Amino acid sequence: MSLADILDPLQQPLVTVLDTPVSWTEVLGFGSGALCVWLVARQHLANWPIGIANNLFFILLFTQSGLYADAGLQIVFIALAAFGWWTWTHGGGPGTDTLPVRRTTRTEWTWLLTAGAVGTVALTVLLDRATDSTVPVWDGLTTALSLAATYGQCRKLVESWWLWIAADIVYIPLYAYKELYLTSLLYAGFLTLCLIGLRNWRRDLTALTPRPAKALA
């Protein structure tokens, strides 16, 4: 039995939404993606293996839809998930096995924004010249935003949620344009979960921040 024989059933239509067939791959990507983001918002370690499964489903889905940067992005996500999994359990420093939530430093913002801008331009040029992508700019932009957000998530940077929110705002109409309606709906749900995650991580950060001692009268 070949790999194609194994993958073919996942690519078969399961339901039809707005006259567009929805495959098993998209349905499984929907379910695993929603569960992953919910777990991240709760800072649950299981988000990493669930996220890896989600990446595998999306590699198939995005390749079929001509979203090549997003498909390649999933491979990077898998590597970052392994890094994030290790960091969340070993990155808290001596005496703790839990990485605390923290704010993004000015230096980190500089690197993230610079890398995001360079990445967007480079990916747009690559997709425009080397593939048949019909949305090279938007595919490149969402890829760069997602990479920056995932790095921030690996380090438990509160502001990583803002990067995810920006990416989701672009992803929702992009996937609808590509007739991936279920995935577009999933990312609308992601947007809501990102807002919840931002609130939860801010609350945890506040709890971790030492309060100034009151002056003696």
N, C-alpha and C positions, 0 to 999 in steps of 0.2 A: 504494500500500500504506500503510495507516494504522499508527500506533504500536501499536494494539491487536492488529493482525495479526502484528506482529513479536514482541510480548510473549506472545501466547497460547500458543505452543509451550512456553515456559518454565514456564507454569503447569499444564501437563498432567502427570498422574501418571507417574512413572518406575518406582517399585517400591511395594510395600505393606509397612508395618511395623506389627505389632500391629493388623492390620485397618484401618490408616489409610494412605491414599495419600500418597506422598512425591513432591513435584514436582521438576522439574529445577531450579527456583529454589532449593529447599532444599538439594539436592545440591551445586549450584555454590556456594552460600553456605557450606556445610560445608567444602568443599575450600579455597576461597579464605581463609576465616576461620582454619582450622588453619595454613595456610602463613604467613599474616600474623603470627600470634602467635609462631610458631617463629622467624620472621625478626626480630621485635622482641626476643625473648630473646637473639638473637645480635647485636643492634645493627646489623642489616643495613639499609641505606638502602632496599632494594627493598620493605620492609614497607609503605611509604606508598602506592605505586601499587597493590600487591596489596590493601591495605586499602580503597582507594577502590572497586575492583571489588567487593569484599565488601559494602561499604555499598550499592551499587546493587542487588545481588541481595536484600539484606535489606529494602530499601525496598518491593520488590514483595511479599516474603514476609510481612512484618509488617502491611502494609496489608490483605492478604487475611485475616489472622488476627485483625484488630481490635486489634492492639497499636499504637495510633496514636502514642503518645509514642515508642515504640521506632522506628517508621517515620520520624517527624520527626527523631529523634535522628541518624539516618544522614546527613541533610543537613548537620547541624552537624558530624558526624564528617568529612565530605568537606572542609569548610572548615578544620577543625582539622588534617586530614591535610596540606593544602597548607601550613599554618603550620608544622607539625612537620617536613615535608620541607625547608622553607627553613631552619628553626632548626637542624636536625641538620647542615646543610652550611655555615651561615654564622654560627652562634651561639656558636662557640668563642672568639671574641675575636681580637685582633690576633695574627698569627703562626701561626694554626691554623685549619683549616677543619672541625674535628671538635668537636662539643659534648661535654664530659666529663660523666660520671655524677656526681651530687652528692646530698646529703641535702636534705630539705625543711626550710626554715627555719620558725621559730615563727610568723612573720607569714604565710607561705604557708599553713601549716596552719589558721590562724585564718580566712583568707579562704576556703579550700577547704571547711572544715566549715560555715561560715556560709552560703556559697552553696549547698552541698549540702542543708542543712536547709530553706532558703527555697525552693529549687527543687523539692524533694520535695513540700512543702505546696502550692505554686502549681500544679504539674502535677497533683497529685491532685484539687484542686478543679476545674481546667479539664477534666480527663478525665471527672470525675463529672458535671459539668453540661453539657458541650458534645458528648460522644460517647456511644456505647453500650458503652463499655468495661466489661467485667465484673471487671477487676482494676486499678482506677485507682490504688490505693495502691502496689501492687507495681510497676506500670508506671512510676509517677512516681519511686519510690525507685531502681529500677535505672537509669533515665534520668539522674538526678542523680549517682549514683555513677559511671556510665560517663563522663559529661562531666568530672567531677573527675579521674578516672583518666587520661583522654585528655590533658587539659592537663598533668598530671604527666609523662606519657609524652613529650609534645612537648618538655618541659624536661629530660628525662632525670633525673627525681627518683626515687630508689630506692623510696621509699614509695608511688609510684603503683601498684606491684604489689599492695600490700595493699588498695588501693581496688578493683582489678580482682578480687582474690580475694573480697572482700565482695560485689561485684556478681554474680560467677559463682555464689556459694552461693545467691543468690536466683533467678538466671536458670534454673538447672537444673530445680527443681521448677515454676517458672512456665511454661516452655515445654512441659514434660510435661503440665501441666494443660491447656494449649492444644492438646494433641495434636500438637505439633511435636517428635516423638520424636527425629528425627535431629539437630535443632538442640539439643535438650536434651543429647544425647550429645556433640555438638560442644563445648558449654560445660563438660561434665565434663572433656573433653580440654583445654579452655582453662585450667581450674583447675590441672591438672597442669603445663601449660606456664608458667603464671604462677609456680608455685613454682620451676620451673627458671629462669625469667627473674629472679626475686628473688635466687636464689643467684648467678647469673652477674653481675648488676649489683653485688651486694654484693662479690663477688670483685674486680671491676674497680675499685670504689671503694677497696677496701683497697690495691690496687696503686698507685692514684693518690695515696693519702694519704702525705705525707712522714713518715718515721720520725724520732723525736727523736734528736738526736745524743747519743752516749754521752759521759758526763763523763770528763774525763781523770783518771787516778789520781794 
